[in-house]
Amino acid sequence: MIDNTRPNLLLTNVPPQRLLPEELARRQSGTYNCSFTIIDHNASTTSFMVKQYQTYFPSILDRLNVDLSILDYNYNRLEHFLHLFRTCRMRILPAEKFASNQLYVDAKQFPLLLEFYLQINVDLFYMKTCSYHKAEPRSLTEGLFSANLPECRYTMTPCGNCKLCQPVTDLKYRRQAPIIFNRYEKHRFVSGYESILNCPATCNTKNFIYVLTCLCGDAEYISETKYTLSSRLEGHRSISNHLIRRSLIGERNFRYHKQNEAAIQMFLDSNPHYWRFFPMSIIEVDQNNNNYEMRNISTTMVDVQNYLRNIPKPPFGYKFSKRQIEKQAEFFIMKLINQTINDRIDLFNATIVAVLPSNTSDLFCQIIHSLFVTHTEAKLNTLGHIFDYSINDTSLHRIWCADLQRRPISSACY
């Protein structure tokens, strides 16, 4: 959570009937004295201060229906967040990835950034004042503070012309379709944080924040893109499938599948030739080894020896059967490693959680992304957390192959 322990949080998405008297008092007009007063609003051609005022305040004052002093105070809070944001990126990213002048938002985008910042609230993102992409403020008088309970007003609808809209074919082994359309529901993150879509969206919508949730339901990854969801998921789909493939046949990415048993299950169901790299319990191996004589397959070739040596060692209590070892050698001798895999499998569920204005900068999108990552404590994100974040996940200690279910497929694949 961001600023959860700081005083004077506005709790903008909590209706008044759920607020304490002191919390409700923070919303009232005139509660705080403003630190400045504009005497002549027409002095913009000669006054630097009036120019600043015209840039930061009038565009949102009426729409948010809020006191000038409250906006002024929260601009300072936003500046503090941006300082943490810049510090984090400079610590994590290599110097060549950015220039210092790319870490400062254009002043004209600041009012809209503040509008987002104030409605990515403690427990819920609900941008009730959204006024772009065919969205309209929920009420002309409500403004920033929720007068009533938040409600879902927009959904993602299928465009009818892309791969995301095609009938799902992999529901045999998964709980739901990777994309669910026309659902008027809050999205609930793994941490319990919730979000309500702020604009109508379709498969063709561009410039948004989205979340990928692991099939296991225990972890998620948040990202932003200026492309469509369909084109963005193409890359995620290929990368995730090839990561599992490499993790099964080599040490380099072995950690990956410790957290994604459900994803590995989907991969193996669609790529049965890789079951031979799936360790079995010692009891199961002993049963399979009884009366099995290994064929005389030459494993003396240097390339095959190197491949076999690179196969990840089974966890304690698990090993490969004689038949599996034989099939592993055959896999490399027959150069099955060079064959293409079925990498069209969605190893995640995807959801758009916030649509951004089309004319905002890359930095603007990265900041909104960081707000979501920080609030939701997304486990799979390394970039975006503004505080030092370490994963305390018991799934890291699970035996990755313990719960995989071997399907009734040809024994030639084992």
Secondary structure, DSSP 8 states (H G I E B T S, - for coil): --STTSTT---TTS-GGGS-HHHHHTTSTTSS--S---S-TT-TTT-HHHHHHHHHSHHHHHHHT--HHHHHHHHHHHHHHHHHHHHHHHHHS-GGG--GGGGS--GGGHHHHHHHHHHB-SSEE--TT--STT---S-TTTTTS-SS-------EE--SSSGGGS----GGGSSS-SS--S----EE-TTS-EE---S-EETT--SEEEEEEETTSS-EEEEEESS-HHHHHHHHHHHHHHHHHHHHH-STTGGGGGS-HHHHHHHHHH-GGGGGGS-EEHHHHHHHHTT---------SHHHHHHHHHS----TTEE--HHHHHHHHHHHHTTGGGS--------EEEEEEEE--TT--HHHHHHHHHHHHHHHT-TT-SSS-SS------GGGGS-TTTT----S--GGG-
